[in-house]
Amino acid sequence: MDQNRLNRQDVANLAHEASVDNKSTIARKVSAYYSGADISPQAARLAEDIFRIMVHDTELKVREVLSDSLKHCVDLPQDVVTAIINDKDSVAVPFVQYYGSLTNDDLIKILNMPGLNRQKAVAKRANLSAEVSQYIAERCSDEVVGELVSNEQADIRENTFNTIVTKYSESDDIKQRLVYRSELPASVVEKIIDKLSYKLKTHLMLYHNLPKNLATQLVDEVKEKITLSISEEYSSDEQVEELVHQLYKANRLTPSLVVRSICLGDLKFFEYAIVYLSETPIAEVRKILFNEQADFMIRNLLRKAFIPKGVFPAIFSALKVIREIRFDCGRSSRKAFGHKVVERILSFTQNNDELGPDDIKYLVSKIN
């Protein structure tokens, strides 16, 4: 007699006291037989009756084994599926993540159930539909959305990515998960690039096929940061002037680099950059820059240096901050200086009509 054949005695045995190990063994046996191609309708009904008993077993281990055994089956009775999904996490979560016969409606119902782990299990499912992905992006917590973003097999459309970027623009975890996906729409990269750390921007450059304009922007930013890190090590005017002179001769003294230097409090670099770009003596440059009553003279100096008018508000704001805190933050703590600049810039926003949102964004990106 085939030992895998199911009979009514199996059901009777499970209704009485039986050891956990024995019941677990039967759970695996019945699940395997139920998944077989040659199971008869009568045997399938017997197996389902056994499942109905075991999903209510008092022993958690038995229910865990049953759930794990059934998660790769198809078309289980709805009452069995419901019982497993509503069980403890150790029973429900593996089943929710792998059981392939759950519909979009089923998954959305699970997402509306209490229990973060079940929701995360939905977000981890292979071949998750675009509809469910969008629902997660719109309705679920950042932890669930994070699992969705890390799920390479989920169908995530561009509009869903945009929803995620809009809702979680300040979440470092979500941004990192986005960047570490194997593919990311260019429109999404464009929206988050200014908010990424140096490490994540480097990853983008190395592992993503970026549009030429974004790739160029990242490369230029890396060059700027390296240049200013060199400047930070110099203490004398002569050293800084020599660095600026070399950059000027190499046509690398760009407006972007000049703005970044002032935002980071690198006053000597900024001053000598203006000296070379405007052909104005250093003494006169310093006299003009720190005369609070001579804004028009600063504008003329920046025009003479061919600094674009669009970045004037950023430079003026940084200069105002530097005048206030130049004695509070030394060169030894550029990061702290930059943080103070950000704080003051944001505090200027309400009372500075000239400094618009785009200017704020640009300025902060240079400090980041």
C-alpha positions as CSV (number, residue, x, y, z in Angstrom):
1,M,0.0,0.0,0.0
2,D,1.3,3.4,-0.9
3,Q,2.4,5.2,2.3
4,N,1.6,8.6,0.7
5,R,-2.1,7.7,0.1
6,L,-4.4,9.7,2.2
7,N,-7.4,8.0,4.0
8,R,-9.9,8.9,6.6
9,Q,-7.8,7.4,9.3
10,D,-5.3,10.3,8.8
11,V,-8.1,12.8,9.7
12,A,-9.2,10.7,12.6
13,N,-5.7,10.5,14.0
14,L,-5.2,14.3,13.8
15,A,-8.4,14.8,15.8
16,H,-6.9,13.0,18.8
17,E,-3.8,13.7,20.8
18,A,-0.6,13.4,18.7
19,S,2.9,14.6,19.1
20,V,4.1,17.8,17.5
21,D,6.7,16.0,15.5
22,N,4.1,13.5,14.2
23,K,1.7,16.2,13.2
24,S,4.4,18.2,11.5
25,T,5.5,15.1,9.5
26,I,1.9,14.5,8.4
27,A,1.5,18.2,7.5
28,R,4.5,18.0,5.1
29,K,3.3,14.7,3.7
30,V,-0.2,15.8,3.0
31,S,1.0,19.1,1.5
32,A,3.4,17.4,-0.8
33,Y,0.7,14.9,-1.9
34,Y,-1.8,17.7,-2.4
35,S,0.6,19.4,-4.8
36,G,1.1,16.3,-6.8
37,A,-0.2,16.0,-10.4
38,D,-1.8,12.6,-9.8
39,I,-4.0,13.4,-6.8
40,S,-7.6,12.4,-7.2
41,P,-10.5,14.7,-6.4
42,Q,-11.4,12.5,-3.4
43,A,-7.9,12.6,-2.0
44,A,-7.7,16.4,-2.5
45,R,-10.9,16.8,-0.4
46,L,-9.4,14.6,2.3
47,A,-6.2,16.7,2.3
48,E,-8.2,19.9,2.6
49,D,-10.1,18.5,5.6
50,I,-6.7,17.8,7.2
51,F,-5.6,21.3,6.5
52,R,-8.8,22.7,8.1
53,I,-7.9,20.7,11.3
54,M,-4.3,21.7,11.3
55,V,-4.7,25.4,10.8
56,H,-6.4,25.5,14.2
57,D,-3.9,23.2,16.0
58,T,-3.0,24.4,19.4
59,E,0.7,23.9,18.7
60,L,2.3,26.9,17.0
61,K,5.0,24.8,15.5
62,V,2.5,22.6,13.7
63,R,0.8,25.6,12.2
64,E,4.2,27.0,11.1
65,V,5.2,23.8,9.4
66,L,1.8,23.6,7.7
67,S,2.1,27.3,6.4
68,D,5.6,26.7,5.2
69,S,4.5,23.5,3.4
70,L,1.5,25.1,1.8
71,K,3.1,28.4,0.6
72,H,4.0,27.0,-2.8
73,C,0.7,25.2,-3.4
74,V,-2.0,26.7,-5.6
75,D,-5.8,27.2,-5.3
76,L,-6.1,26.3,-1.6
77,P,-9.6,26.5,-0.1
78,Q,-10.3,30.1,0.9
79,D,-11.1,29.3,4.5
80,V,-7.6,27.6,4.9
81,V,-5.9,30.6,3.3
82,T,-7.8,33.1,5.6
83,A,-7.0,31.1,8.7
84,I,-3.2,31.1,7.9
85,I,-3.2,34.8,7.0
86,N,-4.9,35.7,10.2
87,D,-2.5,33.6,12.4
88,K,0.6,34.8,14.2
89,D,3.4,36.4,12.2
90,S,5.6,33.3,12.2
91,V,2.7,31.4,10.4
92,A,1.3,34.2,8.2
93,V,4.3,36.1,7.0
94,P,6.0,33.3,4.9
95,F,2.7,32.3,3.4
96,V,1.8,35.9,2.5
97,Q,5.2,36.4,0.8
98,Y,5.2,33.2,-1.3
99,Y,1.6,31.9,-1.8
100,G,1.1,32.6,-5.5
101,S,-2.7,32.4,-5.7
102,L,-3.4,35.7,-3.8
103,T,-5.1,38.2,-6.0
104,N,-4.5,42.0,-6.0
105,D,-7.7,42.4,-4.0
106,D,-6.4,39.8,-1.5
107,L,-3.1,41.7,-1.2
108,I,-4.7,45.0,-0.7
109,K,-6.9,43.6,2.1
110,I,-3.7,42.3,3.8
111,L,-2.1,45.8,3.4
112,N,-5.1,47.2,5.3
113,M,-4.8,44.7,8.1
114,P,-2.9,45.6,11.3
115,G,0.6,44.0,11.4
116,L,3.6,45.6,9.8
117,N,5.3,42.3,9.0
118,R,2.4,41.1,6.9
119,Q,2.5,44.3,4.9
120,K,6.3,44.0,4.4
121,A,5.7,40.4,3.2
122,V,3.4,41.7,0.5
123,A,6.0,44.3,-0.6
124,K,8.6,41.5,-0.9
125,R,6.5,39.3,-3.2
126,A,7.9,38.3,-6.5
127,N,6.2,39.8,-9.6
128,L,4.2,42.2,-7.5
129,S,1.8,44.0,-9.8
130,A,2.0,47.7,-10.6
131,E,-1.4,48.2,-9.0
132,V,-0.3,46.9,-5.6
133,S,3.0,48.7,-5.9
134,Q,1.2,52.0,-6.4
135,Y,-1.1,51.2,-3.4
136,I,1.9,50.6,-1.2
137,A,3.5,53.8,-2.3
138,E,0.4,55.8,-1.5
139,R,-0.9,54.2,1.6
140,C,1.8,52.3,3.5
141,S,4.5,53.3,6.0
142,D,8.1,54.1,5.0
143,E,9.2,50.7,6.2
144,V,6.9,48.9,3.8
145,V,7.7,51.3,1.0
146,G,11.4,50.6,1.6
147,E,10.8,46.9,1.1
148,L,9.0,47.6,-2.1
149,V,11.8,49.7,-3.5
150,S,14.3,47.0,-2.7
151,N,12.2,44.4,-4.5
152,E,13.7,44.1,-7.9
153,Q,10.9,41.8,-9.1
154,A,8.1,44.2,-8.3
155,D,6.5,46.1,-11.2
156,I,7.1,49.7,-10.2
157,R,6.1,52.2,-12.8
158,E,7.5,55.7,-13.2
159,N,4.5,57.4,-11.6
160,T,4.9,55.1,-8.6
161,F,8.6,56.1,-8.3
162,N,7.5,59.7,-8.5
163,T,5.0,59.2,-5.6
164,I,7.7,57.6,-3.5
165,V,10.2,60.4,-4.2
166,T,7.7,63.1,-3.4
167,K,6.6,61.5,-0.1
168,Y,10.0,60.4,1.1
169,S,12.4,63.0,-0.3
170,E,14.0,63.4,3.1
171,S,14.3,59.7,3.9
172,D,18.0,58.6,3.7
173,D,16.9,55.0,3.8
174,I,14.5,55.3,0.9
175,K,17.0,57.3,-1.2
176,Q,19.7,54.7,-0.6
177,R,17.3,51.9,-1.6
178,L,16.3,53.8,-4.8
179,V,19.9,54.3,-5.8
180,Y,20.8,50.7,-5.2
181,R,18.2,49.4,-7.5
182,S,19.6,47.9,-10.7
183,E,17.4,50.2,-12.8
184,L,16.0,53.7,-12.1
185,P,14.1,56.0,-14.4
186,A,16.1,59.1,-15.4
187,S,13.3,61.4,-14.2
188,V,13.6,59.9,-10.7
189,V,17.4,60.4,-10.7
190,E,16.9,64.0,-11.6
191,K,14.5,64.6,-8.7
192,I,16.7,63.1,-6.0
193,I,20.2,63.8,-7.2
194,D,20.5,67.1,-5.3
195,K,19.5,65.3,-2.0
196,L,22.0,62.4,-2.3
197,S,25.1,61.9,-0.3
198,Y,28.5,61.8,-2.0
199,K,28.6,58.0,-1.6
200,L,25.2,57.6,-3.3
201,K,26.1,59.9,-6.1
202,T,29.3,58.0,-6.7
203,H,27.2,54.8,-6.8
204,L,24.9,56.4,-9.4
205,M,27.9,57.3,-11.6
206,L,29.4,53.8,-11.4
207,Y,26.3,51.6,-11.7
208,H,23.6,53.5,-13.6
209,N,23.4,54.5,-17.2
210,L,22.8,58.2,-16.5
211,P,21.7,60.8,-19.1
212,K,24.8,62.8,-20.2
213,N,23.7,66.0,-18.4
214,L,23.4,64.2,-15.0
215,A,26.6,62.3,-15.4
216,T,28.5,65.6,-16.3
217,Q,26.9,67.3,-13.2
218,L,28.1,64.5,-10.9
219,V,31.6,64.5,-12.3
220,D,31.9,68.2,-12.0
221,E,30.7,68.1,-8.4
222,V,33.3,65.5,-7.5
223,K,36.0,67.7,-9.0
224,E,34.8,70.7,-7.1
225,K,34.8,68.8,-3.8
226,I,38.3,67.5,-4.3
227,T,39.5,70.9,-5.2
228,L,38.0,72.6,-2.1
229,S,39.3,69.8,0.1
230,I,42.8,70.7,-1.2
231,S,42.1,74.4,-0.5
232,E,41.1,73.5,3.1
233,E,44.5,72.1,3.8
234,Y,46.2,75.4,2.8
235,S,46.6,78.1,5.5
236,S,48.6,80.9,3.7
237,D,47.3,83.3,1.2
238,E,50.2,82.4,-1.1
239,Q,49.1,78.7,-1.2
240,V,45.5,79.5,-1.9
241,E,46.3,82.0,-4.5
242,E,48.6,79.5,-6.3
243,L,45.8,77.0,-6.3
244,V,43.3,79.5,-7.7
245,H,45.9,80.6,-10.3
246,Q,46.4,77.1,-11.5
247,L,42.6,76.5,-11.8
248,Y,42.2,79.8,-13.7
249,K,44.9,78.9,-16.2
250,A,43.3,75.5,-16.7
251,N,39.9,77.1,-17.2
252,R,38.5,75.3,-14.2
253,L,37.6,78.2,-12.1
254,T,33.9,77.9,-12.7
255,P,31.0,79.9,-11.2
256,S,29.7,76.7,-9.6
257,L,33.1,76.1,-7.9
258,V,33.2,79.7,-6.7
259,V,29.7,79.5,-5.2
260,R,30.5,76.3,-3.5
261,S,33.6,77.8,-1.9
262,I,31.7,80.7,-0.3
263,C,28.9,78.4,0.9
264,L,31.5,76.3,2.7
265,G,33.1,79.3,4.3
266,D,36.3,79.0,2.2
267,L,36.8,82.8,2.2
268,K,40.3,82.9,0.9
269,F,39.5,80.7,-2.1
270,F,36.4,82.8,-2.9
271,E,38.3,86.1,-2.6
272,Y,41.1,85.0,-4.8
273,A,38.7,83.5,-7.3
274,I,37.0,86.9,-7.6
275,V,40.5,88.5,-7.9
276,Y,41.4,86.4,-10.9
277,L,38.0,86.4,-12.6
278,S,37.4,90.2,-12.2
279,E,41.1,91.3,-12.4
280,T,40.7,93.3,-9.2
281,P,43.4,93.5,-6.5
282,I,42.8,91.4,-3.4
283,A,42.7,94.4,-1.0
284,E,39.9,96.0,-3.0
285,V,38.0,92.7,-3.3
286,R,38.0,92.3,0.5
287,K,37.0,95.9,1.1
288,I,34.0,95.5,-1.2
289,L,32.9,92.1,-0.1
290,F,32.6,93.0,3.6
291,N,31.1,96.4,3.3
292,E,27.5,95.8,4.3
293,Q,26.5,99.2,2.8
294,A,27.9,98.5,-0.6
295,D,25.7,95.7,-2.1
296,F,25.7,97.5,-5.5
297,M,29.5,97.4,-5.5
298,I,29.4,93.7,-4.8
299,R,27.0,93.2,-7.7
300,N,29.3,95.1,-10.0
301,L,32.3,93.1,-8.8
302,L,30.4,89.8,-9.4
303,R,29.4,91.0,-12.9
304,K,33.0,91.9,-13.6
305,A,34.0,88.4,-12.6
306,F,31.3,87.0,-15.0
307,I,29.4,85.3,-12.2
308,P,25.8,84.6,-13.5
309,K,23.2,86.8,-12.0
310,G,21.1,83.8,-11.0
311,V,23.5,82.9,-8.3
312,F,23.8,86.4,-6.8
313,P,21.2,85.7,-4.1
314,A,23.0,82.6,-3.0
315,I,26.3,84.5,-2.8
316,F,24.7,87.5,-0.9
317,S,23.1,85.1,1.5
318,A,26.3,83.3,2.2
319,L,28.2,86.5,2.7
320,K,25.6,87.7,5.2
321,V,25.9,84.5,7.1
322,I,29.7,84.7,7.1
323,R,29.6,88.2,8.4
324,E,27.5,87.0,11.4
325,I,29.3,83.7,12.2
326,R,32.8,84.0,10.8
327,F,34.2,84.2,14.4
328,D,32.0,81.3,15.6
329,C,33.2,78.6,13.2
330,G,36.8,78.2,12.3
331,R,38.3,76.5,9.2
332,S,38.9,73.4,11.4
333,S,35.2,72.6,11.2
334,R,34.0,73.2,7.7
335,K,31.1,70.7,8.2
336,A,29.8,72.7,11.2
337,F,30.3,75.9,9.3
338,G,28.2,74.6,6.4
339,H,25.5,73.5,8.8
340,K,25.3,77.0,10.3
341,V,25.1,78.4,6.8
342,V,22.1,76.2,6.0
343,E,20.4,77.2,9.3
344,R,20.9,80.9,8.6
345,I,19.9,80.6,4.9
346,L,16.6,79.0,5.8
347,S,16.0,81.7,8.4
348,F,16.6,84.4,5.8
349,T,13.9,82.9,3.5
350,Q,10.9,84.6,5.0
351,N,12.4,88.1,4.9
352,N,14.4,87.9,1.7
353,D,12.2,88.3,-1.4
354,E,15.2,88.0,-3.7
355,L,16.0,84.5,-2.5
356,G,13.5,82.2,-4.2
357,P,13.0,78.4,-3.7
358,D,15.3,77.6,-6.6
359,D,18.1,79.7,-5.1
360,I,17.7,78.1,-1.7
361,K,17.8,74.6,-3.3
362,Y,20.9,75.6,-5.3
363,L,22.7,77.1,-2.3
364,V,22.0,74.1,0.0
365,S,23.2,71.7,-2.7
366,K,26.5,73.5,-2.7
367,I,26.8,73.0,1.0
368,N,25.7,69.4,1.0
